[in-house]
Amino acid sequence: MNETKSSNTTKKWLVGCGIGCAVIILILIVLGVGGYVFFKNLIGEFQEQEELMEVLTERYGEIRDFCPEPDGSIGPSRIEAFLSIRKAFAPFQEKLEISMRELQDRAGQSEVEVKKPKNVFEMVKLGFGLVPQIAEFMKFRNQALLDAEMGMGEYCYIYAIAYFSWLEKLPEDGPDFEVMEEGGGSRLGDMDIKEIREERRDSMLRRLHRTLLPMLHNQLEKLGATGTSGALSEWKDILEAEIQAMEEDRFRLPWEDGLPEIIKASLEPYQDRLERSYNAMTNPFELTIDQR
């Protein structure tokens, strides 16, 4: 049952990376036994990352269950843990980035060049090779989270707040081609760069909104339970206003009009390290989640 589930996940990634079913069948015929071994290993990679995610979920709860500190601060130890996670799987991040840039360069050639048999084969080969790297990337990210004792919810919260809300990185960052669209289809080459980035931005913002708004509700609830007076009372008003703004706009990121001082003060000592740890090319995969 788990192998079937992992196989379905793998197929979605294959199709999403621009590899049509006919091409997959052709490659399998050519590869023969080698293709069987490849897929068996690939399914194993996805299964491993899913098992690691299950452990994370059992230990830290669902993504939306995460509750930021009631007073709005992000403790130094938590930012250090976040940075240690990114450093731990940076080699796999860089490996994936190199492959994606190579595929992007080929996809950016003229239509005549792209359709040449040799170039088509090279693009299929690159796209095919991208899939195990994605599985590897996700697996080692999940392992790094476990090693640093951080749940996916907290990781997602710090990633979004630090990179998008504070450092103003773009949610649509990534390669100039459609890596994977919802529903498992692929439109590599059928969309221009502007359309790809617009769709990616909308998809990312909707996903982040669905994930982060419940976290702010958790934060407000815990804040109310601890009692508010003085500075905390003022913070409560700020938090309530942000929650209302997000509820009125499903594309709104938390604090997109500017971080409150308490959060900004938590992040400022780590600005240079956070800047260096961001990777625009791998951004679409950073928060890829498969929780069951």
Secondary structure, 3 states (H helix, E strand, C coil): CHHHHHHHHHHHHHHHCCCCHHHHHHHHHHHCHHHHHHHHHHHHHHHHHHHHHHHHHHHHCCHHHCCCCCCCCCCHHHHHHHHHHHHHCHHHHHHHHHHHHHHHHHHCCCHHHHCCHHHHHHHHHHHHHHHHHHHHHHHHHHHHHHHHCCCHHHHHHHHHHHHHHHCCCCCCCCCCCCCCCCCCCCCCCCCCHHHHHHHHHHHHHHHHHHHHHHHHHHHHHHHHHHCCCCHHHHHHHHHHHHHHHHHHCCCCCCCCCCCCHHHHHHHHHHHHHHHHHCCCCCHHHHCCCCCC
